[in-house]
Amino acid sequence: MKLVYIPKTRFCTISDIIKATGFGRATVHRALNDESPVSFEVRETVSKTVFLLNEKAIARYRTEIARSHID
């Protein structure tokens, strides 16, 4: 059986989103779960922030995977 490489890349957490947006934990939680009362602008900001934070993580993940296949 061949061992599988598990990347160490971490995707964004709610704390990362809070730091990046400046919104409170409850606001971010409601925006992520599509709950009321959160404005469209706040939901959009949170969504864009998640995309940007995870975009960087995905790039790191791809690099880790590529390096793991070099024997």
N, CA and C atoms as an extended XYZ file, in Angstrom:
213
Properties=species:S:1:pos:R:3:atomname:S:1:resname:S:1:resid:I:1 pbc="F F F"
N         0.839       -1.181        0.000 N   MET     1
C         0.000        0.000        0.000 CA  MET     1
C         0.882        1.241        0.000 C   MET     1
N         0.580        2.170       -0.888 N   LYS     2
C         1.355        3.397       -1.006 CA  LYS     2
C         0.817        4.453       -0.029 C   LYS     2
N         1.721        5.140        0.644 N   LEU     3
C         1.314        6.217        1.540 CA  LEU     3
C         0.847        7.422        0.732 C   LEU     3
N        -0.133        8.109        1.242 N   VAL     4
C        -0.690        9.281        0.576 CA  VAL     4
C        -0.208       10.526        1.294 C   VAL     4
N         0.267       11.492        0.529 N   TYR     5
C         0.720       12.756        1.105 CA  TYR     5
C        -0.491       13.602        1.481 C   TYR     5
N        -0.496       14.109        2.693 N   ILE     6
C        -1.576       14.988        3.152 CA  ILE     6
C        -1.009       16.398        3.254 C   ILE     6
N        -1.473       17.316        2.419 N   PRO     7
C        -0.961       18.685        2.439 CA  PRO     7
C        -1.251       19.381        3.771 C   PRO     7
N        -0.392       20.308        4.120 N   LYS     8
C        -0.541       21.041        5.368 CA  LYS     8
C        -1.280       22.365        5.182 C   LYS     8
N        -1.734       22.625        3.968 N   THR     9
C        -2.416       23.876        3.671 CA  THR     9
C        -3.700       23.987        4.476 C   THR     9
N        -3.907       25.157        5.034 N   ARG    10
C        -5.099       25.428        5.829 CA  ARG    10
C        -5.938       26.449        5.076 C   ARG    10
N        -7.213       26.161        4.930 N   PHE    11
C        -8.103       27.107        4.282 CA  PHE    11
C        -8.617       28.092        5.321 C   PHE    11
N        -9.269       29.155        4.876 N   CYS    12
C        -9.627       30.232        5.794 CA  CYS    12
C       -10.638       29.779        6.852 C   CYS    12
N       -10.514       30.396        7.998 N   THR    13
C       -11.421       30.138        9.110 CA  THR    13
C       -12.296       31.363        9.316 C   THR    13
N       -13.287       31.231       10.169 N   ILE    14
C       -14.153       32.370       10.451 CA  ILE    14
C       -13.338       33.507       11.080 C   ILE    14
N       -12.325       33.161       11.851 N   SER    15
C       -11.455       34.183       12.454 CA  SER    15
C       -10.680       34.957       11.386 C   SER    15
N       -10.219       34.258       10.362 N   ASP    16
C        -9.520       34.918        9.253 CA  ASP    16
C       -10.445       35.900        8.543 C   ASP    16
N       -11.683       35.484        8.341 N   ILE    17
C       -12.657       36.343        7.666 CA  ILE    17
C       -12.962       37.577        8.516 C   ILE    17
N       -13.088       37.389        9.813 N   ILE    18
C       -13.354       38.504       10.735 CA  ILE    18
C       -12.219       39.518       10.677 C   ILE    18
N       -10.983       39.029       10.720 N   LYS    19
C        -9.820       39.922       10.664 CA  LYS    19
C        -9.777       40.695        9.352 C   LYS    19
N       -10.087       40.012        8.253 N   ALA    20
C       -10.001       40.646        6.935 CA  ALA    20
C       -11.122       41.648        6.687 C   ALA    20
N       -12.312       41.386        7.225 N   THR    21
C       -13.459       42.262        6.945 CA  THR    21
C       -13.710       43.293        8.037 C   THR    21
N       -13.358       42.967        9.259 N   GLY    22
C       -13.651       43.864       10.377 CA  GLY    22
C       -15.055       43.686       10.925 C   GLY    22
N       -15.811       42.734       10.385 N   PHE    23
C       -17.159       42.456       10.896 CA  PHE    23
C       -17.062       41.590       12.139 C   PHE    23
N       -18.152       41.538       12.892 N   GLY    24
C       -18.206       40.703       14.090 CA  GLY    24
C       -18.427       39.241       13.734 C   GLY    24
N       -18.154       38.397       14.714 N   ARG    25
C       -18.301       36.953       14.526 CA  ARG    25
C       -19.737       36.584       14.138 C   ARG    25
N       -20.713       37.145       14.810 N   ALA    26
C       -22.112       36.817       14.523 CA  ALA    26
C       -22.504       37.262       13.113 C   ALA    26
N       -22.033       38.431       12.707 N   THR    27
C       -22.349       38.929       11.368 CA  THR    27
C       -21.767       38.014       10.299 C   THR    27
N       -20.509       37.631       10.472 N   VAL    28
C       -19.867       36.745        9.502 CA  VAL    28
C       -20.573       35.395        9.482 C   VAL    28
N       -20.899       34.876       10.646 N   HIS    29
C       -21.603       33.598       10.735 CA  HIS    29
C       -22.940       33.668        9.997 C   HIS    29
N       -23.696       34.732       10.233 N   ARG    30
C       -24.999       34.887        9.565 CA  ARG    30
C       -24.826       35.038        8.052 C   ARG    30
N       -23.816       35.770        7.638 N   ALA    31
C       -23.579       35.955        6.202 CA  ALA    31
C       -23.213       34.635        5.535 C   ALA    31
N       -22.382       33.824        6.187 N   LEU    32
C       -21.971       32.537        5.629 CA  LEU    32
C       -23.128       31.545        5.565 C   LEU    32
N       -24.043       31.652        6.525 N   ASN    33
C       -25.165       30.716        6.588 CA  ASN    33
C       -26.441       31.279        5.980 C   ASN    33
N       -26.318       32.439        5.320 N   ASP    34
C       -27.444       33.058        4.622 CA  ASP    34
C       -28.633       33.289        5.549 C   ASP    34
N       -28.339       33.821        6.742 N   GLU    35
C       -29.377       34.096        7.728 CA  GLU    35
C       -29.662       35.596        7.780 C   GLU    35
N       -30.821       35.946        8.256 N   SER    36
C       -31.203       37.351        8.430 CA  SER    36
C       -30.683       37.839        9.765 C   SER    36
N       -30.566       39.064       10.033 N   PRO    37
C       -30.613       40.212        9.134 CA  PRO    37
C       -29.216       40.628        8.700 C   PRO    37
N       -28.839       40.315        7.519 N   VAL    38
C       -27.550       40.721        6.958 CA  VAL    38
C       -27.810       41.306        5.579 C   VAL    38
N       -27.233       42.479        5.336 N   SER    39
C       -27.457       43.142        4.048 CA  SER    39
C       -26.725       42.426        2.916 C   SER    39
N       -27.185       42.694        1.719 N   PHE    40
C       -26.550       42.127        0.530 CA  PHE    40
C       -25.086       42.533        0.455 C   PHE    40
N       -24.791       43.777        0.800 N   GLU    41
C       -23.418       44.286        0.728 CA  GLU    41
C       -22.492       43.518        1.671 C   GLU    41
N       -22.986       43.221        2.864 N   VAL    42
C       -22.177       42.471        3.835 CA  VAL    42
C       -21.949       41.048        3.331 C   VAL    42
N       -23.003       40.405        2.827 N   ARG    43
C       -22.863       39.052        2.281 CA  ARG    43
C       -21.852       39.029        1.136 C   ARG    43
N       -21.941       40.034        0.279 N   GLU    44
C       -21.031       40.115       -0.858 CA  GLU    44
C       -19.589       40.298       -0.385 C   GLU    44
N       -19.377       41.164        0.589 N   THR    45
C       -18.035       41.394        1.127 CA  THR    45
C       -17.461       40.118        1.737 C   THR    45
N       -18.276       39.425        2.518 N   VAL    46
C       -17.826       38.179        3.147 CA  VAL    46
C       -17.505       37.138        2.070 C   VAL    46
N       -18.356       37.008        1.075 N   SER    47
C       -18.130       36.041        0.000 CA  SER    47
C       -16.845       36.326       -0.762 C   SER    47
N       -16.623       37.592       -1.096 N   LYS    48
C       -15.406       37.970       -1.813 CA  LYS    48
C       -14.167       37.708       -0.966 C   LYS    48
N       -14.273       37.984        0.327 N   THR    49
C       -13.148       37.763        1.232 CA  THR    49
C       -12.806       36.282        1.319 C   THR    49
N       -13.821       35.440        1.449 N   VAL    50
C       -13.596       33.991        1.490 CA  VAL    50
C       -12.923       33.537        0.204 C   VAL    50
N       -13.411       34.029       -0.922 N   PHE    51
C       -12.826       33.660       -2.209 CA  PHE    51
C       -11.350       34.046       -2.269 C   PHE    51
N       -11.037       35.276       -1.884 N   LEU    52
C        -9.646       35.742       -1.948 CA  LEU    52
C        -8.738       34.980       -0.986 C   LEU    52
N        -9.211       34.756        0.231 N   LEU    53
C        -8.396       34.028        1.210 CA  LEU    53
C        -8.167       32.591        0.763 C   LEU    53
N        -9.196       31.955        0.259 N   ASN    54
C        -9.039       30.569       -0.180 CA  ASN    54
C        -8.288       30.455       -1.492 C   ASN    54
N        -8.345       31.499       -2.310 N   GLU    55
C        -7.585       31.485       -3.565 CA  GLU    55
C        -6.091       31.345       -3.273 C   GLU    55
N        -5.612       32.062       -2.262 N   LYS    56
C        -4.209       31.964       -1.870 CA  LYS    56
C        -3.909       30.576       -1.313 C   LYS    56
N        -4.828       30.048       -0.517 N   ALA    57
C        -4.633       28.726        0.078 CA  ALA    57
C        -4.624       27.644       -0.998 C   ALA    57
N        -5.481       27.776       -1.991 N   ILE    58
C        -5.536       26.797       -3.077 CA  ILE    58
C        -4.231       26.804       -3.868 C   ILE    58
N        -3.668       27.988       -4.082 N   ALA    59
C        -2.380       28.080       -4.788 CA  ALA    59
C        -1.288       27.370       -3.978 C   ALA    59
N        -1.276       27.582       -2.648 N   ARG    60
C        -0.297       26.893       -1.794 CA  ARG    60
C        -0.523       25.383       -1.831 C   ARG    60
N        -1.764       24.976       -1.812 N   TYR    61
C        -2.120       23.556       -1.846 CA  TYR    61
C        -1.604       22.903       -3.124 C   TYR    61
N        -1.827       23.561       -4.249 N   ARG    62
C        -1.364       23.015       -5.530 CA  ARG    62
C         0.155       22.885       -5.550 C   ARG    62
N         0.851       23.870       -4.971 N   THR    63
C         2.309       23.821       -4.901 CA  THR    63
C         2.761       22.642       -4.045 C   THR    63
N         2.107       22.452       -2.898 N   GLU    64
C         2.460       21.333       -2.025 CA  GLU    64
C         2.253       19.994       -2.725 C   GLU    64
N         1.130       19.862       -3.417 N   ILE    65
C         0.834       18.616       -4.119 CA  ILE    65
C         1.875       18.361       -5.208 C   ILE    65
N         2.207       19.415       -5.965 N   ALA    66
C         3.192       19.275       -7.042 CA  ALA    66
C         4.535       18.840       -6.473 C   ALA    66
N         4.938       19.423       -5.366 N   ARG    67
C         6.228       19.067       -4.759 CA  ARG    67
C         6.209       17.656       -4.182 C   ARG    67
N         5.063       17.205       -3.732 N   SER    68
C         4.984       15.875       -3.135 CA  SER    68
C         5.149       14.766       -4.167 C   SER    68
N         4.886       15.084       -5.435 N   HIS    69
C         5.002       14.087       -6.492 CA  HIS    69
C         6.415       13.988       -7.090 C   HIS    69
N         7.283       14.863       -6.617 N   ILE    70
C         8.670       14.815       -7.079 CA  ILE    70
C         9.422       13.807       -6.226 C   ILE    70
N         9.868       12.755       -6.828 N   ASP    71
C        10.562       11.706       -6.069 CA  ASP    71
C        12.033       11.726       -6.298 C   ASP    71
